């Protein structure tokens, strides 16, 4: 969103921040949309069983299907979850228009070793039912190119958020307790009020103090002119400095590690090393001038 702000040429910080929080809301929609894959794939599996039973000449296997997958207790709890139902109905989120993708997920599931082990186990319980779906999200849906294609068609925000949101889904699966029934709480959009304040402070500081941060960057890379740097490297450094200088509760080493990883994802192969070296130099300089007191 910082990149979008500078590329737009607009100086409207209020609108930029509104767009930023809209993007966070879209991430929360994606969280619910991915959870909806549990009922979508389960319903598809049940339709497959019903279709086989209604064949003109069903086989013995068709007549006596293994129903363990469609009777998964965890899946039933997700399907009945009141919070999920309310949210997806309000936002009109549905996989009904993406049956080819649901079919491909189901086929990937039933061809997996962990599915075979689950279906052939002598018995199962709620924890085993949860573990099956954790593996589906971890091993089949994470880094799934077809899923990326589906999401890209629906929202420009969703693809960038997919990896982190899947980790939230997996965390949610672990939190489910059988005794909570359809009232099981899902993850909130923000952990707490401080979480939302952090997002706003980081976004606004990056822009409001942009010239100050760019001066620090310019001094640290004296052999380079700022306009020769990769734009994304410059923006990553700018956001990193906003966090290091303005956000008191985040240790410097945490910020350094975070933005090195961000640089590897969003910029060039060498950007991680460049961002690391540049930030280290700026932090050292600020400490020498007694302008930075964080650990």
Number of C-alpha atoms within 10 A of each C-alpha: 14 18 12 12 18 14 9 10 8 11 11 10 14 10 11 21 18 11 15 19 16 13 18 18 14 16 22 19 19 23 24 21 20 20 23 19 20 19 18 21 24 20 15 16 20 15 13 13 18 14 12 17 18 11 11 7 10 13 12 9 10 17 15 11 13 13 12 14 18 18 13 19 19 23 25 16 20 23 20 15 18 16 15 21 16 11 14 16 10 9 11 9 16 14 15 9 8 11 13 10 16 21 16 12 20 18 13 15 21 14 11 13 9 16 18 12 11 17 15 12 10 7 9 14 11 15 15 16 18 21 17 21 21 20 16 21 21 16 15 17 21 18 14 14 10 13 18 16 12 14 18 14 10 10 13 11 18 23 19 14 16 22 15 12 21 21 16 17 21 19 14 17 21 14 14 19 16 13 8 11 16 17 15 20 16 19 15 8 14 13 9 9 8 10 12 14 12 15 15 16 15 18 21 19 19 24 21 12 15 16 12 15 24 17 11 20 22 16 17 17 16 9 8 12 11 16 8 8 11 12 14 16 20 20 20 22 26 25 22 24 29 23 24 23 18 17 17 12 10 14 13 22 11 10 17 23 13 12 22 21 15 17 23 16 12 14 15 13 11 10 21 22 13 17 24 17 15 18 24 15 16 18 20 12 16 14 12 10 9 9 11 15 10 14 8
